[in-house]
Structure formats: structure tokens, C-alpha cells
């Protein structure tokens, strides 16, 4: 889902953002849900598409 080709395809389709919920194991061995939000931004200096990524831990019961 986070491969470069998929991100550029979503941008070309007019999407401005992309959200994905995954599980991530902590140092304590416990899995927790994490939402990663990618926001697409056109570079003002080139033809590149930039991505701003934010990660948010989701408490149990959220994001369902």
C-alpha cells in the first residue's frame, strides 16, 4: 500500500490524502494499532510530489 507506484497512482487519481491502519509491535511485545496518514503536496521547486506522513496511535475501540 505504501509503495511509490501506489502513492503516485492515488495522487494522479486526484486523492489529496491516504490513510492506513496497521499493527505495530512495541518494545514491550504488545501489538498496537497505528494510523498512518499521508498528505500529498506538489513541490513548489520541481515537478515532484511530496508526502507528509503523520502517525497516530489508536486506542482500543477506535478506528473500527
Secondary structure, 3 states (H helix, E strand, C coil): CCCHHHHHHHHHCCCCEEEEEEEEECCCCCEEEEEEEEEEEECCCCCCEEEEEEEEEECCCCCC
